[in-house]
Amino acid sequence: MSETEVLVQKIVEGIQEKKGYKIVVADLTKIGDTICKYFVICQGNSPSHVSAITDEVREFVRKNTDIKPIGTDGLNNCEWVAMDYSDVMVHIFLPEIREYYNLEHLWADAKLKAIPDLD
């Protein structure tokens, strides 16, 4: 497993720790001219839930891989937070904002993998 694939796995586990749901991993490695290799997309129930998922991903990934995000944007309103891990972009949405931007369909050429919700 590559370092990037391990990073994706740890991001997903961090999301699951805080009960983030409807997780989708978009594999962009076969698409030319992309800003990264993977998108990890998920959602939370409220702005405070989105914020908690963001904090957990940051800490969980740092603790398990020693990798920190290059940048994080969207924490001012927590409707859509983007975390930049260089090869991996993490998008944490409120449901209605995710539906509006519909990133999964924007990258229709990507190989999408839905991660089952933990109950």
HUCOR-V107016 format. One record per pair of residues at least 4 apart in sequence whose ideal C-beta (glycine too) atoms are under 6 Angstrom apart, sorted by the first residue. I is the first residue (numbers start at 1). GAP is how many residues later the second one is. If there is no record, write none. Layout:
i->I gap->GAP
i->I gap->GAP
This chain:
i->1 gap->4
i->1 gap->5
i->4 gap->33
i->4 gap->83
i->7 gap->81
i->8 gap->30
i->8 gap->80
i->10 gap->51
i->10 gap->54
i->10 gap->55
i->11 gap->29
i->11 gap->46
i->11 gap->50
i->11 gap->79
i->12 gap->11
i->12 gap->103
i->14 gap->42
i->14 gap->43
i->14 gap->46
i->14 gap->47
i->15 gap->5
i->15 gap->8
i->15 gap->27
i->15 gap->38
i->16 gap->102
i->17 gap->39
i->17 gap->43
i->18 gap->34
i->18 gap->35
i->18 gap->38
i->20 gap->22
i->20 gap->24
i->20 gap->33
i->21 gap->96
i->22 gap->21
i->23 gap->19
i->23 gap->92
i->24 gap->17
i->24 gap->80
i->24 gap->88
i->24 gap->90
i->25 gap->15
i->25 gap->88
i->26 gap->13
i->26 gap->81
i->26 gap->84
i->26 gap->86
i->27 gap->83
i->27 gap->84
i->28 gap->6
i->28 gap->9
i->28 gap->82
i->29 gap->8
i->31 gap->78
i->36 gap->51
i->36 gap->52
i->36 gap->53
i->37 gap->50
i->38 gap->50
i->39 gap->50
i->40 gap->50
i->41 gap->50
i->41 gap->62
i->42 gap->50
i->43 gap->50
i->43 gap->52
i->43 gap->55
i->44 gap->5
i->44 gap->6
i->44 gap->9
i->45 gap->4
i->47 gap->31
i->50 gap->28
i->50 gap->31
i->50 gap->42
i->51 gap->27
i->53 gap->39
i->54 gap->27
i->54 gap->38
i->56 gap->4
i->57 gap->4
i->59 gap->4
i->61 gap->4
i->61 gap->6
i->62 gap->6
i->69 gap->14
i->69 gap->15
i->69 gap->16
i->70 gap->14
i->70 gap->16
i->71 gap->13
i->72 gap->11
i->73 gap->9
i->74 gap->6
i->74 gap->7
i->74 gap->8
i->79 gap->15
i->79 gap->18
i->80 gap->13
i->80 gap->17
i->81 gap->11
i->82 gap->9
i->83 gap->7
i->84 gap->5
i->93 gap->4
i->93 gap->5
i->104 gap->8
